[in-house]
């Protein structure tokens, strides 16, 4: 029982999990921003393409 308690009390990987969650949240926010801005970006690139001879 003592070994099980020491395994459950070990918090070595906790920091990495938190960093992983933060990176995942940032990636999700960037993906949402890109999805909402996709029509505007398409228009900008279409205009640039039409102006270049």
C-alpha positions as CSV (number, residue, x, y, z in Angstrom):
1,X,0.0,0.0,0.0
2,X,2.9,2.3,0.7
3,X,4.2,1.9,-2.9
4,X,0.8,2.7,-4.4
5,X,0.6,5.9,-2.3
6,X,4.1,7.0,-3.4
7,X,3.1,6.4,-7.1
8,X,-0.1,8.4,-6.7
9,X,1.7,11.2,-4.8
10,X,4.4,11.5,-7.5
11,X,3.9,14.8,-9.5
12,X,6.9,14.6,-11.8
13,X,4.8,14.6,-15.0
14,X,2.3,17.2,-13.9
15,X,4.3,20.1,-15.4
16,X,4.6,18.5,-18.8
17,X,0.8,17.8,-18.9
18,X,0.1,21.4,-18.1
19,X,2.4,22.6,-20.9
20,X,0.8,20.1,-23.2
21,X,-2.7,21.5,-22.4
22,X,-1.5,25.1,-22.9
23,X,0.0,24.2,-26.3
24,X,-3.2,22.4,-27.3
25,X,-5.3,25.4,-26.2
26,X,-3.1,27.8,-28.2
27,X,-3.3,25.5,-31.3
28,X,-7.1,25.3,-31.0
29,X,-7.4,29.1,-30.8
30,X,-5.2,29.6,-33.8
31,X,-7.2,27.0,-35.8
32,X,-10.5,28.8,-34.9
33,X,-9.0,32.2,-35.9
34,X,-7.8,30.8,-39.2
35,X,-11.2,29.2,-39.9
36,X,-13.1,32.5,-39.2
37,X,-10.6,34.5,-41.3
38,X,-10.4,32.1,-44.2
39,X,-12.8,34.0,-46.5
40,X,-11.0,37.3,-45.9
41,X,-7.6,35.7,-46.5
42,X,-8.9,34.1,-49.7
43,X,-10.0,37.5,-50.9
44,X,-6.7,39.1,-50.1
45,X,-4.7,36.4,-52.0
46,X,-7.2,36.5,-55.0
47,X,-6.7,40.3,-55.2
48,X,-2.9,39.9,-55.1
49,X,-3.0,37.2,-57.7
50,X,-5.1,39.4,-60.0
51,X,-2.8,42.4,-59.6
52,X,0.4,40.5,-60.4
53,X,1.0,40.3,-64.2
